[in-house]
Amino acid sequence: MVPSVEPTGCAWRKTSYSAGSGSNGDCAEVAHTEPAVAVRDSKTTDVGNVSASAAVWRAFVTSIARNHW
């Protein structure tokens, strides 16, 4: 993990699952920053975020895609 960053001028993007049945729009949002990727809860955007390096984020997403969770 890298220190939490507050992305300024970055576009937050909701995950594709946030439109799914029963989700009520509750999901995670992601913003690509330098040198990190920031993630926050879409319900409580004012609370802050968690940041990870691009390499760690890529490994996390790849692991999920391969059903390693």
C-alpha positions in Angstrom: 0.0 0.0 0.0 1.0 3.6 -0.6 -0.1 6.5 1.5 -3.7 7.5 0.9 -3.9 10.2 -1.7 -6.8 12.5 -2.4 -7.1 12.6 -6.1 -7.6 16.1 -7.3 -9.0 16.5 -10.8 -9.3 12.8 -11.3 -12.4 11.1 -12.5 -13.9 8.6 -10.1 -15.3 5.6 -11.9 -17.9 3.2 -10.4 -17.4 -0.5 -10.9 -19.6 -2.2 -13.5 -21.3 -4.2 -10.7 -22.8 -1.1 -9.2 -25.7 -1.2 -11.6 -26.4 -4.9 -10.8 -29.7 -6.2 -9.4 -30.1 -5.4 -5.7 -27.0 -3.3 -5.4 -28.9 0.0 -5.1 -25.8 1.7 -6.6 -23.7 0.7 -3.5 -20.2 -0.1 -4.8 -16.6 0.9 -5.0 -15.2 3.8 -7.0 -11.7 3.9 -8.5 -9.5 6.8 -9.5 -6.2 6.4 -11.3 -3.7 8.8 -10.0 0.1 9.0 -10.1 1.7 6.9 -8.7 -1.3 5.1 -7.2 -4.8 3.8 -7.7 -7.3 5.1 -5.2 -10.4 3.2 -4.1 -13.4 4.5 -2.1 -16.9 3.5 -1.0 -19.5 5.1 -3.2 -21.9 5.5 -0.3 -19.4 7.5 1.9 -17.1 9.4 -0.5 -16.3 12.0 2.1 -14.6 9.5 4.4 -11.5 9.0 2.4 -9.9 6.3 0.3 -7.4 3.5 0.2 -4.5 3.7 -2.2 -2.3 1.1 -3.8 0.5 1.2 -6.4 -0.5 0.5 -9.9 1.4 -2.9 -9.8 -0.5 -4.0 -6.6 -3.8 -2.9 -8.1 -3.1 -4.8 -11.3 -2.2 -8.0 -9.3 -5.4 -7.6 -7.2 -7.7 -7.2 -10.2 -6.0 -10.1 -12.0 -6.5 -12.3 -9.0 -10.2 -11.5 -8.8 -10.6 -12.1 -12.5 -9.0 -15.6 -12.1 -11.4 -16.3 -9.1 -8.6 -16.6 -6.6 -10.8 -15.1 -3.9 
